[in-house]
C-alpha cells in the first residue's frame, strides 16, 4: 500500500514529473526544424527523415504499456529513474551519431526511455494530488507539454542554425544528469498492474514495425512490391494476433476490459486520431517554412510559435474548465479548431504564400491542441478504475505516439505520391493533399468526441462502468 505523501515529497514529485514531461515534449518537435539540415549533412532521403522521427515515436508507442506495468509492480519512482537514465544516454548517442543509421538507432533507444518517462509523469502526479484537484494538475501538466512543444522548434532551429544539429540532443544530457539525484526525494508509489507481458510486447512490436516499414517502403517501391505487401499484411496480422493474445493472457499489457467502457474506447480512438492528423501535418509544415519559403532553421522555429506556443496558454485554461464542464466539450472544441486550422493551412499554402496568411490557422491549430491535452488525459484516466490509472495513462499515450507514427508515415506516402523534394512546386504539390487528409482525419476525431458520454451522476458510476470507475472525481 502506498504511503501518504509528505508536502516535501509532493513538491519534489511535482518537479520531477514536470521536468520529465518537458524534456520528452521538447523532443517531440525539436528535430523538425533540423530535418532539412540533417537531410543534407547526413545525405538522408525522405525515408531516412521519416525514420528519424518514427524510430523515436514507434518505440515510444510500443513500450509505453510495458513501462506502465513494470512501474506499477516495481515502483514508479524507480522505473522513472531508469527511463530517465536511458533517455539521457540515448540523447548523447544521437548527438554523437556519425551517420543517419546511427542517428535512427539512437532515436529508437531514446523513444524507449521516453516511453518510460511520459506516462509516469501523470501517475506520479496523481499519487500526490487529491482527486478534486486533478483537473488543475492535468492543466499544469498540459501546459508543460505545451511549453516543450513551443520551445522545441525554436530551440532546435536556433541550435541548428548557429551551432550544429547535434546539439539539439546534447542539451538533454545535463538536464537528465541533474534530475537523477533529485528523484531520491520523490514519493514512491505503485499501482494495480502486474507482470510484464513479454509475448504481447514482442508480437505488437514486430507487427507495428512491419506496418511502418511497409508504408515507408511503398513510397519508393509502390504497392505492387511484394515485400511491401508482405510487410504491411504480416504486420497487420501480428497486430490482430496481439489483440487475440491480450484477450486470453492472464497478465495483458493492454487490458481489453478497459475498452468495455464507451468513454474509454472513444477516448482511445481519439487519442490515436489527433496526433495522426496534427503531427503528421507538423512534419511537413516545419519543412515548408524552410524548403519553400526560404526561412532559416531559427526563423522557421520562431514563425511556428503562433502554432506551438498556444498549447502553453490554452492547456491551463482547459484544465480548469474540465473540472466545471467535463472533458467532452473541451475535446469537441479542441478537435474542431485543429480540423479548421489544418484545413485552412492546406487552402492557403503555396510557393509564394505570405507568412501572415499562415498565422490564423497556426493559432487555431495550437489553441485546439492546448484544449485537447488535459481533456483527453482526464477522460481516459477518469474512465478507468483507480488501480488501473497507470495502465490507462499508458494506453492513451501509447495510442497518441502510434498515431504520430502512422500520421507521419501515411501523410509522407501521400506527399511522395503527389510531389517530392525536387522543386518548391513539387513540395507544395505533395504537402497540400497530405494536409487535407490530416484535416479530414481530425474531423473524424471531432465526430467521435461528440459521441462521448456526458458526465454521469456519481451514484451511477460504479453501476454503469464495466471496469468499475472507483474515483468519482476522475469522471468526465
Secondary structure, DSSP 8 states (H G I E B T S, - for coil): ------HHHHHHHHHHHHHHHHHHHHHHHTTGGGHHHHHHHTT--HHHHHHHHHHHHHHHHHHHHHHHHHHHHH-HHHHHHHHHHHHHHHHHHHHT-SSHHHHHHHHHHHHHHHHHHHHHHHHHHHTTS-GGGHHHHHHHHHHHHHHHHHHHHHHHHHHHHHT-TTHHHHHHHHHHHHHHHHGGGS-----S--S--HHHHHHHHHHHHHHHHHHHHHHHH-TT-HHHHHHHHHHHHHHHHHHHHHTT-SS-SS-GGGGGSHHHHHHHHHHHHHHHHHHHHHHHHHHHHHHTT---HHHHHHHTHHHHSHHHHHHHHHHHHHHHH-HHHHHHHHHHHHHHHHHHHHHH--TT--THHHHHHHHHHHHHHHHHHHHHHHHHHHTS-GGGHHHHHHHHHHHHHHHHHHHHHHHHHHHHHH--SSSHHHHHHHHHHHHHHHHHHHHHHHHHHHTS-----HHHHHHH-TT----GGG--
